[in-house]
């Protein structure tokens, strides 16, 4: 399995849509087999997503993400685990060990439930 993490200065990048750096990790039997640091700063958002698909990334761990970007990634068959915050190595280890994140690994305000949309009430 291949897992990609969008990062900035050894932490999960706060916004995936503008992330340039990705750590792509091959995982087998619960262990890291190979790491690749990739800079995609010269590519468009669509090209970055296609790069991940072309290199057989199965899961993307990231911070905030727009609905547009999220839908593009999902359409290419890549599972997205968004709204994460913290050290890249710590996030990766938690994913490898449990595939589940406690609220302390979530971006402030997410509390492990992801983003919630507010619906405006229509009044007369």
C-alpha positions in Angstrom: 0.0 0.0 0.0 1.2 3.5 -0.7 0.3 6.4 1.6 1.0 10.1 0.8 1.2 12.9 3.3 1.1 16.6 2.3 3.7 18.4 4.4 5.3 21.7 5.2 8.4 21.9 7.5 7.9 18.3 8.8 4.3 18.9 9.8 1.1 18.1 7.9 0.5 20.9 5.5 -2.4 23.1 6.8 -4.1 23.3 3.3 -3.8 20.4 0.8 -4.9 22.5 -2.2 -1.7 24.5 -2.1 0.7 21.9 -0.9 3.9 21.4 -2.8 5.6 18.7 -0.8 4.5 15.1 -0.4 6.0 12.2 1.5 5.0 9.0 -0.3 5.5 5.9 1.8 5.3 2.2 0.8 3.9 0.2 3.7 3.9 -3.6 3.9 3.0 -5.7 6.9 2.7 -2.6 9.1 6.2 -1.3 8.3 7.6 1.4 6.2 9.4 -0.1 3.3 10.4 3.0 1.2 10.0 6.8 1.6 10.1 9.3 -1.2 10.0 13.1 -0.7 8.5 14.7 -3.7 8.2 18.4 -4.6 5.3 19.1 -7.0 5.4 22.9 -6.7 5.8 23.4 -10.4 2.6 21.4 -11.1 -1.0 22.5 -11.1 -3.5 21.0 -8.7 -4.8 18.6 -11.3 -1.3 17.5 -12.2 -0.4 16.9 -8.6 -3.4 14.7 -8.1 -2.6 12.8 -11.4 0.9 12.3 -10.1 -0.3 10.6 -7.0 -2.7 8.4 -9.0 0.0 7.5 -11.5 2.4 6.5 -8.7 -0.3 4.2 -7.1 -1.1 6.2 -4.0 -3.9 4.5 -2.1 -4.4 6.9 0.8 -3.7 10.6 1.2 -3.4 12.0 4.7 -3.8 15.8 4.8 -4.9 18.9 6.6 -7.7 21.2 5.3 -9.0 20.4 1.8 -11.5 22.1 -0.4 -14.6 20.1 -1.6 -13.4 20.6 -5.2 -10.0 19.0 -4.5 -11.5 16.3 -2.2 -13.9 15.2 -5.0 -11.1 15.2 -7.6 -9.0 12.9 -5.5 -11.9 10.6 -4.6 -12.8 10.3 -8.3 -9.3 8.9 -8.9 -9.8 6.2 -6.4 -7.6 7.6 -3.6 -8.9 7.5 -0.1 -8.6 10.9 1.7 -8.2 11.3 5.4 -8.4 15.1 5.9 -8.3 17.6 8.8 -5.2 16.2 10.4 -2.6 18.3 12.2 0.8 17.5 13.7 4.2 16.0 13.0 4.4 13.9 9.8 6.2 11.0 11.5 3.7 10.9 14.3 0.7 11.0 12.0 2.2 8.3 9.8 2.9 6.0 12.8 -0.7 6.4 14.1 -2.0 5.6 10.7 0.2 2.5 10.4 -0.7 1.3 13.8 -4.5 1.9 14.0 -5.8 3.7 10.9 -7.8 5.9 13.4 -7.0 9.3 14.7 -7.8 10.7 18.2 -9.0 14.3 18.4 -5.6 15.5 19.4 -4.4 14.7 15.8 -7.2 16.7 14.2 -7.1 20.3 13.2 -8.5 22.7 15.8 -12.3 22.8 15.6 -12.6 19.4 14.0 -12.6 17.2 17.1 -12.3 14.0 15.0 -15.6 14.6 13.2 -14.3 16.4 10.2 -15.8 19.6 8.8 -19.5 20.2 9.4 -21.4 22.4 7.1 -23.7 25.0 8.5 -27.1 25.2 7.0 -28.6 28.6 6.8 -32.2 28.7 7.9 -34.5 30.4 5.4 -36.9 32.6 7.1 -39.8 34.6 5.8 
